[in-house]
Amino acid sequence: MNGENQKEEFLQLYNEYIKREGADRLLDYLSSKSSDFFVAPSSTRFHGSYEGGLVEHSVNVYHCLKDYLSRERVNNLYNMTYDEETIAIVSLLHDVCKINCYKKGSRNIKDENGVWRAVPIYEYDDKLPYGHGEKSVYIITGFMKLTREEAFAIRYHMGFSGTEDKRSIGDSFEQFPLSFALSTADMEATYFIENKTD
């Protein structure tokens, strides 16, 4: 799906499900010239390392989370039921920490004939180094309130692949199961849906 379709789907999901006070101001920010959310990559070299990769990843995580939460076992045995607004908030907004963090650059590589040539790349240049999940929570709560479970889910969406204290991650998963579900959806989107490029 191309980037424009991903943006349209993101906007449709956001406008349909996220009605909380301040949500309109947050969307205005995401769509403004102060934010590159809809054109930013999702990483420098791996998943979504191309224009529009961030919004594509956000939509992919939404679908993965919806699918995970629809499982009978998750609903009946784990009692994990969340409203549509919560699902949309945590999945669509978990990576807003990546806004304005990537800049275009280039590096030299040898082509198949051994000739050096410049290739475009993205470089990471974070002007607000406030962490990852915690930075997303910080940005979102500048516009609208999050429930405690939403905040913990976004904060710990990197799961055990992050650099946080492993005990805190496990505690979050146990106390706020949406943390585990979002982390699972994020990993599924990253490793199984989105192509890695080098």
N, C-alpha and C positions, 0 to 999 in steps of 0.2 A: 504494500500500500504506500502511495507516495505521501510526502510530508504534508501537503495541503489537505488530503483526506484525513490524515491523523489529527491535524489541527481541528478540522470540522467535527470529527468524532469526539475529541476532547471537549470542545465547546458544547456540543449537544449533551454529553453526559454531565458536565459541570452544571449547565443551566437547568437540566431536568432534575438533578438530585441534590445539589448543594444550595440550600435556601437560607442558611444561617445568617444572622446579622453580620454584616461585614464581608460576606462572600462576594458581593458585587464589587466592592472596592479592591479586593484581592484579585479578582479577574481583570479589573481595569489595569492594575499594576502588571499582571502577567502579559497583557496585551499592549502595554505602553512601550515607548521608545527607551524607557529606563530598564527594560527587561528583554533578554534575548530568549526567553523560555521556548518560544515556538520555532526558533531556528537553531538553537544550541545543539551540539552533539551530546551524547550521554556519557562519553568517555574520550580519552585521548587516543587510545589505540585498540580498544576491544569492543564491547558491545555498543552499537549505536554511535560509532565514531565518524559520523557524517552529519551534515546539516539536517536538522529536524529529528535527530536521534533521541533527544530528550523527551519530546512530546510523544514520539512513537513508543518509547520504553514505558512512559507513564500509562498510556492506553493499554499496552500489553499487560502490565501489572494489574490493571483493573480487571481485565478478562481472566487472568490467572487466579486472582483472588476470588472473583465471583464463582469460578468453577470449583475452587477448593472448598469454599463455604457452602456450596450446593450439595456436597456429599452427604448422604444419609448418616454415615458414622459421625461426621463432624457435627451435624445438627443434633442427633439423638443421643450419642454417647458422650460427646465432649461438650454438648450444650452451647455450641458457638453459633449464636444467631445475632446478627447485626442489621441495623436498618440500612436502607439504600444510601442515605446521606453519609453515614460513617464509612461505608465501603468505598464510596466515591472519594471522600476526603483523603483517607489514608493512602489509597492507591494512586490517585491522580496527582497528589501533592507531595508524596514522600521525598521526591528528589528536587524540590524547588531550591535546595541548597546549591545546586549546580548552575543557577542563573548567573550569567556574567562571569563565569569562571574559565571559559575556554576562549583562546584567541587563535586566529589562523597564523600559521608559520610554515616553514618548509625545512626539509632536510635533504641531504644528498645521499643517493643510493646508486649502486651500479646496476645497470639494466642487464638483460640477458646477453648483451654483446660486450659487457665489461666497461661500458661508457657511463661515467658519472652523470646523473641528472637530478635536478631538484624535484621533489615531490611534495605536495601539500600535506601538512599535518596540523593537528590541533595541539596547542600547548596549554598546560594548566596554569592559571594565574589568578588565584583567589584573593580578592581585595578585602574579603570579610572572613578571615580564617577562624571560624567559630566551630569547627568540627563538621560532621556530616549530618547525621540524623538530628542532632540538637540544633544545628543551624536551620534545618527545615522547620522545626517546631518554632524556633525564634522568629523566622520570617512570617509564617502563617499567623502566629498569635499577635503579630503587629496589626493584623486586619480583622481577625475573628477568633473567637474562643474555640478551644478544642476540649473534648472530654478528656479525663485522665487516661482512659484506655487508648484513645486516638493518639494522644501525645506520646505515650509509651510505645505504641506500635510504630509510629514514625521515627521516634528516637532510636529504636533498636532494630530497624528493618534490615540492617546489614547482617544481623545474626552473629554467628560465630566467625564470620569472615572479616568482621571489623576489628578494630584495635582496642575495643573497650574491655574492661574487666570481665572475664568470662562468667564470674559469679553473678554480676549484675545482669548480664544477658539471660542467663538461666532463670534468675529470679523474675525478670520481666516476662519471659515466656510462661512461667508458672502462674504468676499473678494476673497477667493481662494476655490471655491466649491470642488476642488479635495480633500481638507482636509476632508470635510464631507464624500465624497465618500469612501476615504480610511479608515476613522474611522468606517464607516458602514461595510465595507468588513472585517476589522479586528475583529469587534465584532461578525459578522456572523460566521467567521471561528472559533473564540474562543468558542462561546457559543452554536453553533448548529452543527458544524462539528467535533470538537475535543473533545474527552472524557475528563472529569475531573477525576482525581484520588486523593485519599487521602492517 
